[in-house]
């Protein structure tokens, strides 16, 4: 009984879709860096339209100078990487309009990046957009949805900190 008083409670964080489209398991992303989970556990979205939005409340900790990737640290300390498309670093920033800067505080659903999906579809290997937990030690990542998702509205995964 007393041991329950001192037991650490796990914390749960609901993660929203960063972009609207069709969800896919991370192990189906056509890039071994993501599909083998070398970057971390997560899920991916095949985008259909719209802006890339913050999946959680937090702080922007990294914005790639090419605009193709952004990192956010939530209030609970979980770090999320949103990687827009595959091999998009080679586009040297073309097709991306970044709306935030490193150290900006953001809220779930807030627009982060405008992506020209038509341009990306014609010039990148793929537009599939993985979102992964990059500091997953001591955390459990559970995908929560399948099929279609709406940016800033659909809960796509739950991250529990043990």
C-alpha positions in Angstrom: 0.0 0.0 0.0 2.7 2.5 0.9 4.7 1.5 -2.2 1.8 2.9 -4.3 2.2 6.3 -2.7 5.8 6.6 -3.9 5.3 4.9 -7.3 6.0 7.2 -10.2 2.9 7.8 -12.3 3.3 7.4 -16.0 2.4 10.4 -18.2 0.5 10.1 -21.4 0.7 12.5 -24.3 -1.8 12.5 -27.2 -0.1 13.3 -30.6 -2.1 14.9 -33.4 -1.6 14.4 -37.1 0.9 17.0 -38.4 -0.7 16.9 -41.9 -3.9 15.7 -43.4 -3.8 12.4 -45.4 -3.6 8.7 -45.1 -1.8 7.1 -42.2 0.8 4.3 -42.7 2.8 2.3 -40.2 6.4 3.5 -39.8 7.7 0.2 -40.9 6.1 0.7 -44.3 7.9 4.0 -45.1 9.9 3.4 -48.3 13.2 4.5 -46.6 15.2 2.2 -44.4 16.2 5.0 -42.0 12.6 5.4 -41.0 11.2 1.9 -41.6 13.9 0.3 -39.5 13.1 2.8 -36.7 16.7 4.1 -36.6 15.3 7.6 -36.1 12.8 6.4 -33.6 9.3 4.9 -33.2 6.4 6.7 -34.8 3.9 6.7 -37.7 3.8 8.3 -41.1 1.2 10.2 -43.2 0.8 10.2 -47.0 -0.2 13.8 -47.3 -3.2 15.0 -49.4 -3.2 18.7 -48.7 -2.7 21.5 -46.3 0.0 22.9 -44.0 2.2 21.0 -41.7 1.0 21.8 -38.1 2.4 21.2 -34.6 1.3 17.7 -33.3 1.7 18.8 -29.7 2.1 21.9 -27.5 5.9 22.6 -27.2 9.0 24.4 -28.3 10.6 24.3 -31.7 14.0 22.8 -31.1 15.2 22.4 -34.7 14.3 23.7 -38.1 16.3 22.3 -41.1 17.7 25.2 -43.1 16.1 23.5 -46.1 12.7 23.5 -44.5 12.1 19.8 -45.0 12.2 18.8 -41.3 11.3 20.3 -37.9 11.8 19.1 -34.3 9.5 19.9 -31.4 10.0 19.2 -27.7 6.7 18.8 -25.8 6.1 20.1 -22.3 6.7 16.6 -21.1 10.1 16.5 -22.7 9.3 14.2 -25.6 11.0 15.2 -28.8 9.2 14.7 -32.1 10.7 14.9 -35.6 8.5 15.7 -38.6 10.3 14.9 -41.8 8.4 16.2 -44.8 8.8 13.8 -47.7 11.8 11.5 -48.5 15.1 12.8 -49.9 13.6 16.3 -49.8 16.8 17.8 -48.4 18.1 17.6 -52.0 15.4 20.2 -53.0 17.5 22.8 -51.1 14.4 24.5 -49.6 12.3 24.7 -52.8 8.7 23.8 -52.0 8.8 24.8 -48.3 7.8 28.0 -46.6 8.8 27.8 -42.9 6.4 29.8 -40.6 8.3 29.3 -37.3 11.8 29.6 -35.9 13.9 27.6 -33.4 12.9 28.3 -29.8 9.3 29.4 -30.8 6.6 28.2 -28.5 3.9 26.4 -30.5 0.4 24.9 -29.7 -1.0 21.7 -31.2 -2.6 22.6 -34.6 -0.5 25.7 -35.2 0.9 25.9 -38.7 4.6 25.3 -38.9 5.4 24.9 -42.6 3.6 25.4 -45.8 4.5 22.6 -48.3 3.9 22.8 -52.0 2.7 19.2 -52.3 2.4 19.3 -56.1 6.1 20.4 -56.4 7.2 17.9 -53.8 5.3 15.1 -55.6 7.0 15.9 -58.8 10.5 16.4 -57.4 11.0 14.3 -54.3 11.3 10.5 -53.9 8.1 10.5 -52.0 5.8 13.0 -50.1 5.3 10.5 -47.2 5.8 12.4 -43.9 7.1 10.4 -40.9 6.7 11.7 -37.4 8.9 10.0 -34.9 9.9 10.2 -31.3 13.6 10.8 -31.3 14.2 10.4 -27.5 12.1 7.2 -27.0 14.1 5.7 -24.2 11.7 5.1 -21.3 8.7 5.8 -23.5 6.0 3.7 -25.1 4.7 4.8 -28.5 1.3 3.5 -29.4 -0.3 4.3 -32.8 -3.9 5.2 -32.3 -5.5 5.5 -35.7 -5.6 4.0 -39.2 -6.9 5.4 -42.5 -7.5 9.1 -43.0 -6.3 11.7 -40.6 -6.9 15.5 -40.3 -4.0 17.8 -39.4 -4.4 19.1 -35.8 -7.5 17.0 -35.2 -6.9 13.3 -35.4 -4.9 11.7 -32.5 -2.4 9.5 -34.4 -0.4 8.1 -31.4 -0.1 8.2 -27.7 3.3 8.5 -26.0 3.6 7.2 -22.4 6.5 8.2 -20.3 7.2 5.4 -17.8 
